[in-house]
Amino acid sequence: MAGSAMRGLAPRTLGVLGAVSLLLALSGCSDSGSGGSGSTATASPSSPAAGGGDTIDIKNFAFNPASLTVKAGAVVTVTNSDSTTHTVTATGAKAFDTGDIAPGKTATFTAPPEAGSYPFICTIHPFMKGTLTVV
């Protein structure tokens, strides 16, 4: 008897779990201004790349890598692999700003000519943070 009750419950339970999972996935794509999860990316710093290989990929509301080291004046390519629009914008004096990058699109910016550390954010999702180090 208990086995037949479990069989009847399992499809409903799976349906509810599926619906909850879908709602959680969709809520992560919202621009409601709630600040998202509040987490930041924790990728390892990368080294300066030769031949224009300086890239940042945006995925799951995080910059990858979160810390990028490039040569002064390097062209950095940013790919938005996420489901919503993002930016890569230097804080402070705004040494660089990609503007809005739609999902699936790329943008480029030129690294500042002066060596230093340049923190950046997504202006749409300010909890997303990274650092560009210019050498």
C-alpha positions in Angstrom: 0.0 0.0 0.0 2.8 2.4 0.9 4.5 1.7 -2.4 1.4 2.7 -4.5 1.1 5.9 -2.5 4.7 6.8 -3.2 4.3 6.1 -7.0 1.3 8.5 -7.1 3.2 11.2 -5.2 6.5 11.1 -7.2 5.2 12.7 -10.5 3.6 15.6 -8.5 6.8 16.1 -6.5 8.9 16.1 -9.6 6.6 18.6 -11.2 6.8 20.9 -8.2 10.6 20.6 -8.1 10.8 21.3 -11.8 8.6 24.4 -11.5 10.6 25.7 -8.5 13.9 25.1 -10.4 12.5 27.1 -13.4 11.4 30.0 -11.2 14.8 30.1 -9.6 16.6 30.1 -12.9 14.4 32.9 -14.3 14.7 35.0 -11.2 18.5 35.1 -11.7 18.0 36.8 -15.1 16.0 39.7 -13.6 17.1 43.3 -13.7 14.9 44.2 -10.8 17.7 46.1 -9.0 17.7 43.6 -6.1 21.5 43.4 -6.4 21.4 39.7 -7.5 23.2 37.2 -5.3 25.8 39.7 -4.1 28.6 37.3 -5.1 31.6 38.3 -7.2 33.8 36.3 -9.4 36.9 34.8 -7.9 38.9 33.8 -11.0 42.7 33.7 -11.0 44.6 36.6 -12.5 45.7 36.1 -16.0 49.0 37.1 -17.6 49.5 39.6 -20.4 48.7 37.8 -23.6 50.6 38.3 -26.8 48.8 38.9 -30.1 45.6 40.5 -28.9 44.4 37.6 -26.8 43.2 39.9 -23.9 39.7 38.8 -23.2 37.0 39.0 -20.6 34.0 36.6 -20.7 30.8 37.5 -18.8 28.9 34.4 -17.7 26.6 33.7 -14.7 26.8 37.4 -13.7 30.6 37.2 -13.3 33.7 38.5 -15.1 36.1 35.7 -16.2 38.8 36.4 -15.3 37.9 38.8 -12.5 41.5 40.1 -12.6 43.2 40.6 -16.0 46.7 41.9 -16.6 47.4 43.6 -20.0 50.0 45.8 -21.6 49.3 49.6 -21.8 47.1 50.4 -24.8 46.1 46.7 -25.4 42.7 46.0 -27.0 40.6 44.0 -24.7 37.7 42.0 -26.1 34.6 41.4 -23.9 32.1 38.7 -24.7 28.8 38.6 -23.1 27.9 34.9 -22.7 25.1 35.7 -20.3 21.3 36.0 -20.7 21.1 39.8 -20.0 22.9 43.0 -21.0 26.1 43.9 -19.1 28.9 46.6 -19.2 32.6 46.7 -18.3 33.1 50.1 -16.9 36.1 51.4 -15.0 35.2 53.0 -11.7 36.5 56.4 -10.7 37.7 58.4 -13.7 36.0 56.0 -16.1 39.3 55.1 -18.0 37.3 52.7 -20.1 33.6 51.8 -20.7 32.2 49.2 -23.2 28.7 50.6 -23.0 25.9 48.1 -23.1 26.8 44.7 -24.4 23.7 42.6 -25.4 23.6 38.9 -24.7 25.7 36.9 -27.1 27.5 40.1 -28.4 31.1 41.3 -28.0 32.7 44.7 -27.5 36.2 46.0 -27.2 38.0 48.7 -25.3 41.5 50.0 -25.2 43.4 49.7 -21.9 44.6 52.9 -20.4 48.1 54.1 -21.5 49.3 54.4 -17.9 50.4 51.4 -15.8 48.2 50.9 -12.7 45.2 49.0 -11.3 41.8 49.9 -12.7 38.8 48.4 -10.8 35.7 47.9 -13.0 32.1 47.0 -12.6 29.0 46.3 -14.6 27.0 49.5 -14.2 23.7 47.5 -14.6 24.7 44.9 -11.9 27.2 46.8 -9.6 27.8 43.6 -7.5 29.8 42.3 -10.5 33.4 43.5 -9.9 36.8 43.0 -11.5 40.2 44.6 -11.9 42.3 45.4 -14.9 46.0 45.7 -14.2 48.0 47.6 -16.8 51.7 47.0 -17.0 
